[in-house]
Amino acid sequence: MANSALLVMDVQRDVVAIADDGSGYLSRLRRAIDGARAAGIPVIYVMLALRPGDQEVSPRNKVMTNAVRAGLFTEGAPGTEIHPDVAPRHGDVVVTKRRGSAFSGSDLDLVLRSRDVDSLVLTGIATSAVVLSTLWHAIDLDFGLTVLPDACLDTDPEVHRMLTEKLFPQWADVVTVEDWLTAIAPQ
């Protein structure tokens, strides 16, 4: 795990308000973050933020157009901030992206390569959006991948289950937060 980074993606106030199912998601994610820090694994936050108005969004992009119409992801808006229960600490890297994948419109690849990171541990909301998009992008960039399914969340539990149980295991290690913490614990 020496060349790994934990990505905490789109865990923003408005997103949590929409997706949180009351299952203790934020506390599980907090355990993964604390465990990564204890093991010396960098924690990199990724957030979606768009300039005010719709100047960055093509009407052909239904998802982003609907998000802007709903008032989501406006740069500087309180709802766009990372949720305080898992907020970054001083010195943590926060990457701003402009589309679904953590790599789209961001400097994430530069941040990872400058730290010689070659493996990613993916967490975030939503499993069917940022996690899936980032997984595909990271595969094409030859990163090793781990997905923590209980540190990912989706508004559709069946889609989450299908992705984490059937699709993701084809390209990534899929392990629970507890199993991952056991694997990275200092010996």
C-alpha positions in Angstrom: 0.0 0.0 0.0 3.0 2.3 -0.1 2.0 3.8 -3.4 -1.7 4.0 -2.7 -4.1 6.9 -2.1 -7.6 6.9 -0.7 -10.0 9.0 -2.9 -13.0 10.5 -1.1 -15.2 11.6 -3.9 -18.2 13.8 -4.1 -19.0 13.5 -0.4 -20.4 17.0 -0.4 -23.2 18.5 1.8 -25.9 18.5 -0.9 -25.0 15.0 -2.2 -25.1 13.5 1.3 -28.4 15.2 1.9 -29.8 13.4 -1.2 -28.2 10.0 -0.9 -27.7 9.3 2.8 -29.8 6.3 3.7 -29.3 6.4 7.5 -27.1 3.3 7.4 -24.0 4.9 9.0 -22.3 5.6 5.7 -20.4 8.7 7.0 -19.0 6.9 10.1 -17.8 4.0 7.9 -16.1 6.4 5.5 -14.6 8.3 8.5 -13.1 5.0 9.7 -11.5 4.4 6.3 -10.1 7.9 6.3 -8.7 7.6 9.8 -7.3 4.2 9.0 -5.6 5.5 5.8 -4.0 8.3 7.7 -2.8 6.0 10.5 -1.2 3.8 7.8 0.5 6.7 6.1 -1.8 6.5 3.0 -2.6 9.9 1.6 -6.3 10.9 1.6 -7.3 12.9 -1.5 -10.7 14.6 -1.6 -12.4 15.1 -4.9 -15.3 17.5 -5.3 -17.5 18.5 -8.2 -17.8 22.3 -8.5 -19.0 24.4 -11.4 -18.8 28.1 -12.0 -22.0 29.9 -11.3 -24.5 29.8 -14.2 -24.4 27.2 -17.0 -21.3 28.3 -18.9 -19.5 25.0 -18.4 -22.4 22.7 -19.2 -23.5 21.7 -22.6 -27.2 21.1 -23.0 -26.2 17.7 -24.5 -25.0 16.6 -21.0 -28.3 15.7 -19.3 -26.8 14.9 -16.0 -24.9 18.1 -15.6 -27.7 20.2 -17.0 -30.1 18.7 -14.5 -27.7 19.3 -11.7 -27.2 23.0 -12.6 -31.0 23.4 -12.9 -31.4 21.9 -9.4 -28.9 24.4 -8.0 -26.3 21.7 -7.3 -22.5 21.9 -7.4 -22.2 25.7 -7.7 -18.6 26.7 -6.8 -18.5 28.5 -3.4 -22.1 27.4 -2.4 -22.4 25.9 1.1 -24.0 22.7 -0.3 -20.9 22.1 -2.5 -18.6 21.9 0.5 -17.2 18.6 1.6 -19.4 17.2 4.4 -18.1 18.3 7.8 -18.2 14.7 9.2 -15.4 13.7 6.8 -13.9 17.1 6.1 -10.3 17.4 5.0 -7.5 18.3 7.5 -4.9 20.9 7.0 -2.5 19.6 4.4 -4.9 17.2 2.7 -5.2 17.7 -1.1 -8.7 18.7 -2.4 -9.1 18.3 -6.1 -12.0 20.1 -8.0 -13.4 18.3 -11.0 -15.9 19.6 -13.6 -17.6 16.3 -14.6 -18.3 12.7 -13.5 -14.8 11.2 -13.3 -12.4 12.4 -10.6 -10.0 12.9 -13.5 -12.3 15.0 -15.7 -11.4 18.7 -15.7 -9.1 18.3 -12.7 -5.4 18.0 -11.9 -5.9 14.6 -10.1 -3.5 12.7 -12.5 -0.8 15.3 -11.9 -1.3 15.1 -8.1 -1.1 11.3 -8.1 1.9 11.1 -10.4 3.8 13.7 -8.4 3.4 11.5 -5.3 4.3 8.3 -7.3 0.8 6.9 -6.6 0.0 3.9 -8.7 -3.0 2.4 -6.8 -6.2 4.0 -5.8 -8.8 3.1 -3.2 -12.2 4.4 -4.3 -14.9 5.7 -2.0 -17.7 8.2 -2.6 -21.2 9.1 -3.7 -22.6 7.9 -6.0 -21.4 4.4 -6.9 -23.1 4.7 -10.3 -21.6 8.1 -11.0 -18.2 9.2 -9.7 -17.1 5.8 -8.5 -17.9 4.1 -11.8 -16.6 6.9 -13.9 -13.4 7.2 -12.0 -12.9 3.4 -12.0 -13.1 3.3 -15.8 -10.8 6.3 -16.2 -8.3 4.9 -13.7 -8.3 1.5 -15.6 -7.3 3.3 -18.8 -4.5 5.1 -16.9 -3.2 1.7 -15.5 -3.8 2.4 -11.9 -4.3 -0.6 -9.5 -7.8 -0.3 -8.0 -9.5 -1.2 -4.7 -13.2 -0.3 -4.1 -14.6 -0.1 -0.6 -18.3 -0.9 -1.3 -19.5 0.1 2.2 -17.7 3.4 1.8 -19.6 4.0 -1.4 -23.2 5.0 -1.6 -25.9 5.2 -4.3 -29.5 6.4 -4.3 -30.4 3.0 -5.9 -29.3 0.2 -3.6 -29.8 -2.4 -6.4 -27.5 -0.5 -8.8 -24.9 -0.2 -6.0 -25.1 -4.0 -5.3 -24.9 -4.9 -9.0 -21.8 -2.7 -9.5 -20.0 -3.7 -6.4 -20.8 -7.4 -6.6 -20.8 -8.1 -10.3 -19.0 -5.4 -12.3 -16.3 -3.9 -10.2 -14.7 -7.2 -9.1 -13.7 -7.8 -12.8 -11.3 -4.8 -12.6 -10.7 -4.1 -8.9 -10.3 -5.6 -5.5 -13.6 -5.1 -3.7 -13.3 -5.3 0.0 -15.1 -3.9 3.0 -13.7 -1.1 5.1 -13.0 -3.4 8.0 -11.1 -5.9 5.8 -9.1 -3.1 4.2 -8.3 -1.6 7.5 -7.0 -5.0 8.7 -4.9 -5.3 5.5 -3.3 -1.9 5.9 -2.8 -1.9 9.7 0.8 -1.4 10.8 2.3 -4.7 11.9 
